[in-house]
Amino acid sequence: MAHEGEVAVGELAERFPTSLTAVIKHIDVLCDAGLVRRTRRGRNVCCSLVPAPMAEAKAWLERNLAFWNSSFDRLGEIVDGDKE
């Protein structure tokens, strides 16, 4: 039985129109990226999300958002100035 915040791989696979093997391969990639954790619960393998890497990515995006927005705004002004 899965613990709170976990879902059995088989149960997860039932939610998608693809094979169990394909779902397992996707879970492998997510585990390798540190986004998902697998835990054996008796005969079942359960998965849970690991939120820290996504929080890090979100923080990085937020830090860089202002820079890119201002850069694109300046580029837009230059392009618009060339049209006149």
C-alpha positions in Angstrom: 0.0 0.0 0.0 1.3 3.5 -0.9 1.9 6.0 1.8 0.4 9.5 1.6 1.9 11.5 -1.3 2.9 8.3 -3.0 1.4 6.4 -5.9 2.1 2.8 -6.9 3.7 2.6 -10.4 1.0 0.3 -11.6 -1.7 2.6 -10.5 0.0 5.5 -12.1 0.4 3.6 -15.4 -3.3 2.9 -15.5 -3.9 6.7 -15.8 -2.1 6.9 -19.1 -2.8 5.5 -22.5 0.6 3.8 -22.7 2.3 0.7 -21.6 3.6 0.0 -18.1 7.1 -0.3 -19.6 6.8 3.2 -21.1 5.7 4.7 -17.8 8.5 3.0 -16.0 11.0 4.4 -18.5 9.6 7.9 -18.0 9.8 7.4 -14.2 13.4 6.4 -14.6 14.2 9.7 -16.3 12.4 11.6 -13.6 14.3 9.7 -10.9 17.6 10.4 -12.6 16.7 14.1 -12.7 15.9 14.0 -9.0 12.3 15.0 -9.5 10.7 11.7 -8.4 11.7 9.2 -5.7 10.9 5.5 -5.9 10.2 3.4 -2.8 9.5 -0.3 -2.5 6.5 -1.1 -0.4 6.2 -4.9 -0.2 5.6 -6.1 -3.8 4.8 -2.6 -5.0 7.1 0.2 -6.2 5.7 3.6 -5.3 6.7 7.0 -6.5 6.6 10.4 -4.9 7.5 13.8 -6.1 10.6 15.6 -4.9 9.7 19.3 -5.0 13.2 20.8 -4.2 14.6 20.7 -7.7 11.5 22.3 -9.1 11.7 25.0 -6.4 15.3 25.6 -7.5 14.3 25.9 -11.1 11.5 28.3 -10.3 13.8 30.5 -8.2 16.3 30.6 -11.1 13.6 31.5 -13.6 12.3 34.3 -11.3 15.8 35.7 -10.8 16.4 35.8 -14.6 12.9 36.9 -15.6 13.5 40.6 -15.0 16.7 40.5 -17.0 15.2 38.8 -20.0 12.0 41.0 -19.9 14.1 44.2 -19.9 16.4 42.8 -22.6 13.5 41.9 -24.9 11.9 45.3 -24.2 15.1 47.1 -25.3 15.3 44.8 -28.4 11.7 45.7 -29.2 12.5 49.4 -28.9 15.4 49.0 -31.2 13.4 47.0 -33.8 10.5 49.5 -33.6 13.0 52.4 -34.0 14.4 50.9 -37.1 10.9 50.7 -38.7 10.4 54.4 -38.4 
